[in-house]
Amino acid sequence: MITDFITIALPRQASIRELHQAIDQELRAFGEPLRWAITRVTSDTIEVEAVVTRD
């Protein structure tokens, strides 16, 4: 099992539910998310830092 630390930027979403789904979908492209946090918000984007695992 390999653990990676990644940072992604996503466009702002209309609702919290849509944001959570977008974050989850994007992180799963890199592996299984262990934890994530929103670390920066601008008028257009949201930055997320995460720890993911992969085989």
Phi and psi restraints in degrees (value plus and minus 20) as a CYANA .aco file:
   2 ILE   PHI    -134.3   -94.3
   2 ILE   PSI     115.7   155.7
   3 THR   PHI    -127.8   -87.8
   3 THR   PSI     110.7   150.7
   4 ASP   PHI    -143.3  -103.3
   4 ASP   PSI     125.1   165.1
   5 PHE   PHI    -125.0   -85.0
   5 PHE   PSI     103.6   143.6
   6 ILE   PHI    -149.3  -109.3
   6 ILE   PSI     138.0   178.0
   7 THR   PHI    -147.5  -107.5
   7 THR   PSI     110.6   150.6
   8 ILE   PHI    -148.6  -108.6
   8 ILE   PSI     135.2   175.2
   9 ALA   PHI    -142.3  -102.3
   9 ALA   PSI     111.5   151.5
  10 LEU   PHI    -145.3  -105.3
  10 LEU   PSI     131.7   171.7
  11 PRO   PHI     -88.7   -48.7
  11 PRO   PSI     129.7   169.7
  12 ARG   PHI     -82.6   -42.6
  12 ARG   PSI     125.4   165.4
  13 GLN   PHI    -128.6   -88.6
  13 GLN   PSI     142.4   182.4
  14 ALA   PHI     -92.6   -52.6
  14 ALA   PSI     -48.8    -8.8
  15 SER   PHI    -160.0  -120.0
  15 SER   PSI     143.8   183.8
  16 ILE   PHI     -82.8   -42.8
  16 ILE   PSI     -60.5   -20.5
  17 ARG   PHI     -80.9   -40.9
  17 ARG   PSI     -65.3   -25.3
  18 GLU   PHI     -84.4   -44.4
  18 GLU   PSI     -59.0   -19.0
  19 LEU   PHI     -82.4   -42.4
  19 LEU   PSI     -67.7   -27.7
  20 HIS   PHI     -80.7   -40.7
  20 HIS   PSI     -63.2   -23.2
  21 GLN   PHI     -83.7   -43.7
  21 GLN   PSI     -61.5   -21.5
  22 ALA   PHI     -85.2   -45.2
  22 ALA   PSI     -62.3   -22.3
  23 ILE   PHI     -82.9   -42.9
  23 ILE   PSI     -68.6   -28.6
  24 ASP   PHI     -79.8   -39.8
  24 ASP   PSI     -65.9   -25.9
  25 GLN   PHI     -82.7   -42.7
  25 GLN   PSI     -64.6   -24.6
  26 GLU   PHI     -86.6   -46.6
  26 GLU   PSI     -61.7   -21.7
  27 LEU   PHI     -87.7   -47.7
  27 LEU   PSI     -55.4   -15.4
  28 ARG   PHI     -85.8   -45.8
  28 ARG   PSI     -37.9     2.1
  29 ALA   PHI     -87.7   -47.7
  29 ALA   PSI     -42.6    -2.6
  30 PHE   PHI    -118.8   -78.8
  30 PHE   PSI     -38.9     1.1
  31 GLY   PHI     130.6   170.6
  31 GLY   PSI    -180.9  -140.9
  32 GLU   PHI    -111.0   -71.0
  32 GLU   PSI      95.7   135.7
  33 PRO   PHI     -86.8   -46.8
  33 PRO   PSI     110.6   150.6
  34 LEU   PHI    -112.7   -72.7
  34 LEU   PSI     -64.0   -24.0
  35 ARG   PHI    -177.7  -137.7
  35 ARG   PSI     136.1   176.1
  36 TRP   PHI    -172.2  -132.2
  36 TRP   PSI     139.0   179.0
  37 ALA   PHI    -168.1  -128.1
  37 ALA   PSI     122.0   162.0
  38 ILE   PHI     -99.5   -59.5
  38 ILE   PSI     101.6   141.6
  39 THR   PHI    -131.1   -91.1
  39 THR   PSI     -35.1     4.9
  40 ARG   PHI    -177.3  -137.3
  40 ARG   PSI     118.4   158.4
  41 VAL   PHI    -149.9  -109.9
  41 VAL   PSI     108.5   148.5
  42 THR   PHI    -138.2   -98.2
  42 THR   PSI    -196.8  -156.8
  43 SER   PHI     -87.0   -47.0
  43 SER   PSI     -42.3    -2.3
  44 ASP   PHI    -134.1   -94.1
  44 ASP   PSI     -49.0    -9.0
  45 THR   PHI    -151.8  -111.8
  45 THR   PSI     144.2   184.2
  46 ILE   PHI    -147.4  -107.4
  46 ILE   PSI     108.8   148.8
  47 GLU   PHI    -121.3   -81.3
  47 GLU   PSI     114.5   154.5
  48 VAL   PHI    -146.1  -106.1
  48 VAL   PSI     113.1   153.1
  49 GLU   PHI    -127.7   -87.7
  49 GLU   PSI     119.2   159.2
  50 ALA   PHI    -167.1  -127.1
  50 ALA   PSI     137.8   177.8
  51 VAL   PHI    -133.7   -93.7
  51 VAL   PSI     105.2   145.2
  52 VAL   PHI    -146.6  -106.6
  52 VAL   PSI     135.0   175.0
  53 THR   PHI    -136.8   -96.8
  53 THR   PSI     131.3   171.3
  54 ARG   PHI    -168.2  -128.2
  54 ARG   PSI     138.5   178.5
